[in-house]
Amino acid sequence: MIKLIKVALSVIICILFCQCTTTKRAAIQKTDAWESIFNGTDIDDWTTKIYHYETGDNFGETFRVEDSIIKIRYDQYGNHFNDRFGHLYYNKPYSYFHLKLEYRIVGDVCPGTPGYAYKNSGIMYHSQDPRSMLKEQDWPISVEMQLLAGLTKNKERSTGNMCSPGTDIEYNGKIDPRHCINSSSKTYYGDQWVSAELIVMGDSIVKHIINGEQVMQYSKPQIGGGTANGFDPKIKIDGTSLTQGFIALQSEGQPIDFKNIKIKNLKGCMNPKAKNYRDYYIKNDEESCEF
């Protein structure tokens, strides 16, 4: 009888331990799914690259942090923008991920900004490493989620569009030759905060989301096309699938603010027995498993 009681107690303890472990793992998964990639204080984890300048030269404090916001400004540019297109890159590359942030387009453009860049900025992804860019390279080889605001009342101007500097994508099942493709989003006027999300599944499906609504989907990002100049030809091998790369915020002559920048990595260990297993991963990385 005593032996049976001991066995029963052992079973109960085992069940409680398993439940506790499962609950703890679920709690971990819930709390660490989203990672803030902007700490609200500085951009030490980011790298700048501005056209005509070396990588790491944040000319004119183009990218700065104030009030827990990344602000892009041109008050030190003098009286002409001079095509100083810039990008601020997070220092870690991603492959499968869900990015979300808030942005607002503010103020007036820098004098000399080209007309197409009025109330225009963007988020680059699957970008080449900024350290591989040449000083006189204007745009990174990447894909862009373009962010626009309305210019004229009652005239539509969608945001969350797709643009492709030095790249191609498949839209509606085939390579689309257009440099930019408009989304189905509504037009946003003024300096209101807008939520933007980007879901990227390696070199497969890509989704753009604005204020919680999916506004665009396409697939198979790859190197190709034009609209990027001054690059190292060893980098631009057309037809190469873009499976991963860097994320960057764009500076195109229009002041813009970014905040609450978070990412959920969707690639990792999918073995339930591993310590770093997460149930939200969609792409397995067996080599990363920890036991």
Phi, psi and omega in degrees: 000314180299320180298319179295321179296318179297319179296316180297318178297320179298318179296316180298315179299318180298316180297315180297321179296316180296318179296319180297316180297317179296317179297317180297317180296318179297321179296319178298314180299323183289322185275334185252012181296316181258135179240129175283123179258001170235120187277359178081358185243317184208177178241037180296334180269013183234157180233136180264148168215115181242134180307131183086359181231158180287154176304132180097349179272105180272069185307134174062021185048045178307314179256120183218164181241125175215134175056040179063029180231137168278118181249135176252118187224162186227024184291348178253016183270356184076214187258014179205134180294324176057037176054032181277063178295135184224165179214144178245113189258131169288140193283359181245130177280154178227157180243296176252120185199164174233113181254140173218146180200174174239143178222157170215137179266126190229160169063196183254153180292157175294138177307137180089000177292134179299149186304323183292344184268001178295129181049050187220130172207197180181173174241121177266145175219166186050035182281154170297158177299130180301335179287349176264000180274142178276158183304319183259033173265125186281316182232146174285146172290112191190180170242145186241135164266104187282136181244118183233156171238158181295144179261320184230134180304139178068012175244118187293141175208098187290158174239171184072029179282174176246131171231157192223077177288110180072021183219171173227158172221163172261128179233127186057037172086006180210158177301127180257123185286349182291140177291320178231141178235127183287146176272183179261015185289161172280173181269137178245122182257161173072201186253032179289150175285135179235137178270130178235135177230147182226119177250119184236127180247074179057233178259027181253248187270143176230135180233138174251134182231130178237125181047043174084359182245128177292128184241353181196146173214138176208186186208173173051057174298138184205159177289138180162181176069182183252220177059027168218135185226155175079015183276163173286120183299339178291340181276322187266090177252099186301141181094350180285125178295140176264102183265339179198175178166192185262155178255136182219150174260139190262144172241117188228018180104347180255122175301139181207151178243146175229142176209170178050054183270113184228154180220145172244114178287126183258006179242128180178195183287122181252016177273113184301342181276349183277151180294329182258023174293138174225135186282354179265356176294143177241352178231123184281139173231082187302325183293341182272353185295139178239130182240000000 
